[in-house]
Amino acid sequence: MTPTLTPADVSAAPQVVYVEKAGNGLATASLVCGIVGATIALIPILGILGLASGLVALVLGLIARRRAAGRGRATAGAILGVVAVGLGILGLVIVNNAVNELDDDLDRLADTPSATVSSIDEALAECDTSPTGYVIAIMDDDADTFTVNCETGEALDGMWNFGD
């Protein structure tokens, strides 16, 4: 026969309660921000987002290190924050240099003729000094503007007709 328990027996039995140690949410947030920031900062055009996320990770990591729980996560988050800040700055430098180079290239292709010539042969002679591979020329006699492709020697109608 199985023993039966009375309500008095159940209430007298010892109960075990498991209490987990409280975690450090700031350490976890720092680690997540550091991982996200370092990953985003690998894409140069998103460098500003990586920089911002890295700064958040660094600040949260430093604050969380003062607390007892989660020091390893806080340290890792702070380190990843520094990495994200560095990659973000590098990304911003890369994007800035690319924009400056594009600006310089567009300045070279300004709508002012690079040569005033009286024949296509004179325009082709200007190709030696052309950094772009094209010479924008204007004819002396009729003020007609055309573009010379220095690689093919082809004269194109109009200043900006580079294909077709």
C-alpha positions in Angstrom: 0.0 0.0 0.0 1.2 3.5 -0.8 1.5 6.0 2.0 -0.8 8.9 1.9 0.3 12.4 2.7 -1.8 14.6 4.8 -1.8 18.4 4.4 0.2 18.7 7.6 3.0 16.5 6.1 3.2 18.5 2.9 3.6 21.9 4.7 6.2 20.6 7.0 8.4 19.3 4.2 11.5 21.5 3.5 11.3 23.3 0.3 14.4 24.2 -1.8 14.5 27.5 -3.5 17.1 28.3 -6.2 18.1 31.9 -6.4 20.2 32.9 -9.4 22.8 35.5 -9.0 21.7 38.8 -10.6 23.4 39.5 -13.9 24.8 42.7 -15.1 22.6 44.1 -17.9 25.0 46.9 -18.6 27.8 44.3 -19.3 25.6 42.4 -21.7 24.5 45.6 -23.4 28.1 46.7 -23.7 29.0 43.4 -25.3 26.1 43.5 -27.8 26.8 47.1 -28.7 30.5 46.3 -29.2 29.8 43.3 -31.4 27.3 45.2 -33.5 29.5 48.3 -33.7 32.6 46.4 -34.8 30.6 44.5 -37.4 28.9 47.5 -38.8 32.2 49.5 -38.8 33.7 47.0 -41.2 31.6 48.6 -43.9 33.3 52.0 -44.5 30.1 53.9 -45.5 28.5 52.9 -42.2 31.5 54.0 -40.2 29.5 56.7 -38.3 27.1 54.1 -37.0 29.9 51.8 -36.0 31.6 54.7 -34.3 28.4 55.6 -32.3 27.8 52.0 -31.3 31.4 51.6 -30.3 31.2 54.7 -28.1 28.1 53.4 -26.4 29.7 50.0 -25.9 32.8 51.6 -24.4 30.9 53.8 -21.9 28.6 50.9 -20.9 31.5 48.6 -20.5 33.4 51.0 -18.3 30.4 51.6 -16.1 29.6 47.8 -15.9 33.2 47.0 -14.8 32.6 48.8 -11.5 29.9 46.3 -10.7 30.7 42.8 -9.4 28.7 40.7 -11.8 29.6 40.3 -15.5 33.1 41.8 -15.4 34.3 39.6 -18.3 31.4 40.7 -20.5 32.0 44.3 -19.5 35.7 44.1 -20.4 35.0 42.3 -23.7 32.3 45.0 -24.5 34.7 47.8 -23.7 37.4 46.3 -25.9 35.0 45.7 -28.8 33.9 49.3 -28.3 37.4 50.6 -28.8 37.8 48.3 -31.9 34.5 49.7 -33.3 35.5 53.3 -32.7 38.8 52.6 -34.4 37.2 50.9 -37.4 34.5 53.6 -37.5 37.2 56.3 -37.7 39.0 54.3 -40.4 35.8 54.0 -42.4 35.1 57.7 -42.2 38.6 58.4 -43.5 38.1 56.0 -46.4 34.8 57.5 -47.3 36.2 61.0 -47.0 39.1 60.2 -49.3 36.8 58.5 -51.9 34.5 61.6 -51.9 37.5 63.9 -52.3 38.9 61.8 -55.2 35.4 61.8 -56.9 35.2 65.6 -56.4 38.7 66.0 -58.0 37.7 63.7 -61.0 34.5 65.7 -61.5 36.4 68.9 -61.5 38.7 67.6 -64.2 35.6 66.8 -66.3 34.3 70.3 -66.0 32.5 71.7 -69.0 35.3 74.0 -70.0 37.2 72.7 -73.0 40.6 71.2 -72.3 41.8 72.3 -75.8 41.0 74.7 -78.6 41.9 73.0 -81.8 41.5 73.3 -85.5 41.4 69.6 -86.3 40.8 66.2 -84.7 44.5 65.4 -85.0 45.3 68.4 -82.8 42.8 67.1 -80.3 44.4 63.6 -80.3 47.8 65.3 -79.6 46.2 66.7 -76.4 45.6 63.1 -75.2 49.2 62.9 -73.9 48.3 65.3 -71.1 44.8 64.1 -70.4 44.4 62.4 -67.0 41.0 61.0 -67.8 41.5 59.4 -71.2 39.2 62.0 -72.9 39.9 65.4 -74.3 37.1 67.9 -74.4 37.8 70.2 -77.4 36.3 73.1 -79.2 36.9 73.8 -82.9 38.3 77.2 -83.8 36.2 77.8 -86.8 32.7 76.9 -85.7 32.8 76.8 -81.9 31.5 73.2 -82.0 32.3 71.3 -78.9 33.2 67.6 -79.1 34.9 64.9 -77.0 37.8 62.8 -78.1 38.3 59.3 -76.7 42.0 59.0 -76.4 42.1 55.2 -76.4 40.2 54.7 -79.6 40.9 58.1 -81.3 37.2 58.5 -81.9 35.6 62.0 -81.8 32.2 61.9 -80.1 29.4 64.4 -80.8 28.7 66.7 -77.9 30.6 67.2 -74.8 29.1 64.4 -72.6 28.4 61.7 -75.1 30.9 59.1 -73.9 29.2 56.1 -75.4 26.6 54.9 -78.0 
